[in-house]
Amino acid sequence: MQNLIEFLEDTYKTKGGFIAVEADEGTLSFSELRDCALQVCDFIARMRGRCCEKKMIAVHLPKGAKCLCSMLGVLYSGNVYVPLDCRAPVNRTNLILDIIEPILIITDAKGKQQLSGAGVPDDKLVDYNDMLLSASGQCSSESFVEDTLMHTRDTDPAYLLFTSGSTGIPKGVVIPHSRVINYIGWAQRCFAITGSDVIGNQAPFYFTVSVMDIYLCLATGAKLCIIPENLFSKPERLLEYLEERDVSLIFWVSSVYHHIAQAGALENIQLKALKHAWFVGEPMPAQSLHYWIRHLPETEFANLYGSTETDMTIYHRIPTDFSISDDIPLGRPCANTGVMLLRDDLTEADPGEIGEICIRGACLALGYYKDDVKTQAAFIQNPLHSDYRDIIYRTGDLGECHDGLIFFHGRRDHQFKHLGYRIEAGEIESVASKISNIMNACVIYDGSKRQIVLFYEVSGEVSELELRRVLMADLPVYMVPTRFVKLDAMPLNANKKKDRVLLKARYIEGEN
């Protein structure tokens, strides 16, 4: 296999009449999904020339069937799709468009008006509905498929995903076909996903977690249910949605599981069809995971670890006898993936020693689009040898290895020095999250006052004295927070991770 469209090409031949996608707009069978994608492809070819150009085409649509058809249509045309957040500030969208210089932007009437008002040339904007109307069923689909497959290599880029950049300029991560082919093949084999599964999608299509949902659907013939976004603020209604549609697989960020556990939403809903519950993102609070396992003992839970630059690279199946006091490992490398822990001097860390998690193998992105400086800083030659080209990705995450399992120890950029000691915020957060009733914890260092500040969510009451006592049982004195801030709810950023920037601005910098 060399092109992601082959997943759909193979599946529609045997499951063409089966439902592929269920979304707010309705349902599409695998044949209908393919037909819509080929109509998009036909429009691109007639408007911008024959396929296989490997040019950037932006997709500026709400998550749903139209967005998916557009992304697949771009692949059929031989080009590279770039999904955008259509709710992002227009200034950020313009930054991305300036970087990728797309030959076309697929959007809707609302997006067309928004982008045109922000200065995007009208000749680059096309309404998805107009694309399908103009196609009129006249595209020579088999010719497009043959041409695209003939001119594509698995190392060619399939799509770009943009992540935040430290300088304020978003970084475009270039993902080749081969990475997704390898990744989906591993997941399908490892977890025995079949065409009878129903996948409940949570992640936006511009977020790397959605890749698993989309391409597992296309590879196996499983149905993809695109869950209405408003349900994620209504835990009980969200679970009812899963139950009504017999969803068997969910791959969600940890904060969603935490929100449901905090609401106690599983008390009256059984989710008998749910076989697989995978979580990703920031570490899962032990209390929340224990709640899910206690209510769904037949469901297999797994922790998956990865990034936009690598997709998922490490995984761990959670044992059914999981205890709140247990650490949750990242786990072991996925197939065809290598994981290294390196010290600051880029030598290999010993077992039990904390080092930076570095990744090698078929999972790597091709780098950052039009940014050699950032690419060369993050994607480096394996420092353990110079015998041949062997690129690794430096994640910036810290981990240690015990008995073959990798454990997460926060990020290099969340380290701070206090009283001469180098401290990792994640270590304090991990201990705090094991305290009874603590649902979530976040540590920030206030350098001006030399204070370690612990922000926490709690169900019930926990006194500051009790927090200190429990923390001192597991942490050296110099690591025990000197200030405690109770929150009604932990603020999250757009990627559903703890919003450290907001916490620092509101509670620390705002005081000075």
N, C-alpha and C positions, 0 to 999 in steps of 0.2 A: 504494500500500500504506500502511495506516495502523495496523495492529496486527500484532504478532509472530506471532499464531496463524495469520495468512494464509500464512506459510511452510509450516506443516504442512498447512493446508487445501488448498493447491495441490498439494503433493507427494503426499499420500496418495491423491489421485484418479488419479494415473498410476503410482505405485509402492507402492500399498497393501500388496501382499503381500511386498515386499522388506524385508529386515532393516534396521531403523533403528538399534537399539541392541543391543550385546552387552556384558553385564556379568556380575558374579559370580552374579546371580540368574537368569541365562539370557538369552534374546533376546526382543526385541519387534519386530514388523513396524511399518511406519508406521501401518497401520490399527489394530493393537493399541495402539500408543502413543496414538493419538487417542482410542480407546475408553476407555482408562484415565484419560486426562486429563479426558474429559467426565464420567466417573463421579465424579471428584474434584469437578468443577464442580457436578454435581448435588447432591452432599452439602452443599457450601458454601451453595448456594441454599436447600436445605431447612432447613438449620440456622441460617443467618444472614440469610436473606432473598434476594430476587431479585438478579440480577447487576447489574453496572455501578455498584457503590458507590464504587470507587476507594479501598477501605480496605486497610490493611496486613494481610497474612497471612504468618506466619513458617513456614518449612520447616526443621524440625530433624531431619534424617535423614542417614545416611551417604551419601556420593556413590554414585549408582547409578541404576537404572531407576526405582525408587520415588520417589527425590528428583526426578528429571526429570519424571515424570508429575505429581507434586504441583505443581511450579512451573508447568507448562503448564496444569494444571487451574485454578490461581489466575488465570492470564491469561484462560482461557475464561470464568471467572466475572465478568470485568470488574474484578477487583481487582488488587492490587500484591503481588508475592511478595518475601520477604526471606529468602534462604538463610542459614542459620546454621551455624557450625562446631560440630557436636555433640560434639566433643572439647575444646572450649574450657572454661576454668574457669567454673563455674556463675555466679560473681559477675559475670564479663564478660557472659555471656549475659543475666543479669538487667538489667544496665545497658542493653543494647540493647533488651530487651523494654520497659523503662520508657520509653525514647525513642519507640518506634514504637507502643506500646499496641495490639498486634494484636487483631483480632476473633477470631482463631483461630490455633492453633499445630499444624501437622501434624507428627507425630512417630511413633515406634514404642513398643513396650512398655517398652523400656529407657529411652528418652528421657522417656516419660510419668512413669515412676517417679522419674527424676532431677529433672525440672522440678517435679513435684508436691512432692517433698521440699524443694525450694528455695523453696517458697511460691507457685508459679504456680497460680492458681485452676484446679481440675479442669474447670470448664465451658468453659475455653478450649483444653483439650488434647484432641486426637483422634488415635487410632491409624490410620495409613494403611490397614492391613489391614481395620479395622472400616469405614472409609469405603467401600471397594470392596464389602464384604459387604452393607452396608446399601443400596447403590445398586441391586443386583439387576437391573441392565440396564434400569431403568425411566426413565432420563433422556430428555428430549426434546431430543436433541442439536442438531438443526437450529435449533430455536428459540433455544437458548443462543448459538449462533454468530451468528445474525442480530442478536440483541439486543446482544451485545458489540460487534460491528462498527458497529452503528448509533450506539452511545453512546461510542465511543472516537475520540479524535483522535490523530494521530501525536505530538503534543506532550505527551500525557498520560504520567504515569509508568508504566513497565512493572515495574520492580523496584528494590530498594535493595540496595546493597552497602556493608558497613561497613569502614572503614579505621581504623588507629590514630590517636588524637588526641594532640597534644602535652601536653594537660592530663590525660591518663589516661582521658578520656571518649571512647569510639569515635564516629567521625563517619559518619553515614549518607548516602551519595552517591545522589542521586535520578536515575535514568536513564530517559529517555523512549523510547518506541517508535522515534521517528524516528532516533535516534542509531544504534541497532543495524541498522535497515533500511539506512541509508546505508553503514555500516561493512561489513556483510556483502555488500552489492552491490558495493562497491569490491573486496573481497578475491576474490570470485567472478570478477569480470572480470579483475583484475590478474594472478591466478595460474592462471586457467583451471581452476577446480575444478569437477568434474562428479559425476554420480551414480555413476560407477565408482570414485571415490576411497574410501579407507578411512582414517578419522581416528583416530589414537591419542591419547586424552585423558590428560593428566597433571594439569592444574590442578584444584584443588577447585572446586566449583560456587559457593562464596562468594568466589572470586577472579576478577577481571575477565578473565583470559586464557581461562577456560573458555567465555566468551560466543562466541568465534570457533568453538570446537569444536562447541558445541551448535547454533548457528543456521546454520552452514555445512551441517551435517547436514540440518537441516530444510529449508533453502532449495534444496539441490541433490539430495537423495536419497542422498547419500554415507552410508556406514555409520559409526556412531560406536562405537568400541571403548573402553570405560571400563576402563583398565588397572588391575589390582589394585595397590593402593598398596604392598604389601610387595615388589613386584618392583623398585621404584626403589632398593632397597638391595642388589639382586642384578643387577649390570650385564649379565652374560652371559645370565641367564635373561630379563631384560627384552628384550634384543635378539632372543632366540629367539621371544618372544611376538610381536614385530613381524613377524618372518619368517614364523611359522606363519600369521598372519592377513593377510599381504600388505598391511600398513599402508603407505599411500602418502603420508600427511601427518602430521607431528608439529609441534606448536607448544608448546615447552617452555621453562621458565626456563633461563637459561644454566648454572646450577649443575648441572643434570642432565647436560647435555652434558659439562661438565667432569669430573664424577664418572666417566662412562663412558670418557672419554679417559684419565683417570688410571689406570683399571683395565686399559686396553689391551684392552677387550672386543670391539673390531671386528676383531681379528686373524683370527678364524676364522668370522666371520658376514658375509655379503655384503649383505643387505638390498636385494635387486634391485628390489623393488617400491617402495622409498622414493623418491618424486619431489620432495617438498617437506620441508625441515627448517628451520623458523623458530625463532628464539630471541628471548627477551625478558627483561627484568629488569635486573640489574646487567650491566656490560660483560662480554662474552665474552672470556676469556683467549685471546690470540692462539695460544698453543701448542695449546690444546684445539681451536679452530676448524680450525687447520691439520691436526691429526690426523684430524678427521672428513672434511675435503675430500680428503685424501690417500687415505683408504680408500673414500670414496664419490664418485668423480669425476663420476658421472652425476646426482647429486642436486643440486637447486638449493637453496642456503642463503640465508637472508634474515634481516637484523636488523630487528626491529620495535620501535618505541618508543611508549610510551603510559603511561597511568595510569588509575586507577579513575575519575577525573573526566573523562577524555577518551577512553578506549579507545585503540586504536592510531592514531597520527596521523602518524608518520614511518616510512619503511621504506627499506631498501637491500638490493639483491640482491648477494650476495658473488661477486666474479669467481672463475672457476675457477683462475686463476693467483695466488690470494691467497698472500702471503708472511708469515712470522712477523713480519717487520719492519714490515709495513703497519699503519697505523691502521685501525680499523673504524668507519666513519662511522655515525651514526644514519640519514643519507640525506636523502631529499626528502619533502615533505608528501604524504600520501595525498590522494585525490580529495576535493574539497569541504572541504578543510582549509587553514587559513592558519597559518603559523608566523612568529613575530616574535621577535627577540632584543633585549631592552631593557636599558639601563644601570640603575644604581641610582636615577637620577633619572627613570626611565621615558621617556627619550628613546631613539631607535633606535640600536643599535650599528652601527658601520661594519663592512664586510667584513673578516674576520680579527680582529675585536675580540670578546672574550668578553662575553656578556650573558645575562640570564635568558631561558630558553625560555618563550614565551607562545603559547597556542593559541587560535584562533578558528574558528568554523564549526559545521557540523551535528553535530560530534563531542562538543560540550559537554554535561555533565550539567546538570540543572536547579538544582543547588546542594546544600547540606547540609540534611538533613531537620530541620525545627524549629530551625534555627540560623542566623538572619539575620546575626549578627555574623561568623561564620566564612565564610559565603557571600560577604558583601560584601568581605571581605578578600582572598579568593582569586579571585572572579569579578568583575572590575572593568570599567568603561567603558574602551574603547580610548583610551589616553592620547595617541595621535597625532592625535585629532580629537574634537570634541564636537558634530558636525553631526547625529547621530542615534544611537539606541541601538545599540551595537556591543560586545558583551561578549567579553572575553578571559579565559582562565584562566592564572594565574601558577603555573607548575609547581614553582618552587623549584629546578629544574635549570639548570645553566649550559651554554652551548654557544657555538660560533663557526661561521661560515659561510665555506667556501672553495670556489670554483668551483661554487656552487649546492648543495653538500653540507654538511649540518650535522654537526658533531662534538661529542661529549659532553665536558664538562669538570667533571663532578661536581656536587655540590649546594651551594647557598648555605649550608646548615647544616653542611657539612663543610669550610667555610673556617676558617682560623685565622690569627692574626697571630704571626709569629716574627721576632725581631730587627727589628721595624718593618715587615716585609714581609707583605702579605696573600697567603696561600698556599692553593691548592686541593688537598686531599688526593688527588683523582682524578687530577691531573696526575702526581703522584709514582707512584701505583699503575699508571698506564698505562705509564710508562717501565719500572717494575720487572717488569711482566708480559711485557715483550718479551725479558727476559733468558733465555737458554737454561736449561732445567730448572725455571724458576719457573712453577708451575702456577696460583698465585693470590696476590694481594697486597692488603693492607689497611693504610691509614695512619691513625694516631690521634695527636693532639697531647696531650702531657702538660704542661699549663700550669704546674703547680707546679714542675716541674724544667726547664721550657723545652726539652723534648726532642721531636723528631719520631720516632715509633716506627713501624717497618715490621714488620708481621706477614706471614709468607709461608709458602706450601706449596712444597715442592721435591721433584722426582724426582731422586734421586741426591744429590750433594753440591755445594754452592756455599759457598765461604768468605765470611766477612764482608768480608775484604779485597777479594775479587773483586766482591762486590755494590757496595761503595763505589766501586771503580774504574769499573765500568760506569755506575753512576748519575751519577757526576761528569762523564761524557762527554756527557750530555744535559741535566743539570740544573745550575743555578747552585749555588754552594757552600752558600748559606743554605737551599736546599731539600733537600739530601742528608740522609737520616735520621741521627740520632745514636745510635739504638739499633735492634737487629735481633732479632726473636723468631721462631724457626723453629717451625712448627706441624705436627703430624702431619696435621691436617685443619682447614680453615677452618670455624669454627662458623657455622651459618646460623640465621636466625630463621624464624618460621612462614611467611613469604613467600619463603623460599629465597634471601634476600639475606644478605650478610655481617652477622653479629651484632656490630655495633660496640659496642652497650651491654654485651654480655657480655665482649668483649675489654677494654674500658676498666675494667670492674668487676674482672675477674680479674687483669689484668696491670699496671694503673696505679693505680686507686684502692685496690686490695687491698694495694699496697706501702706506702701512706702511713700 
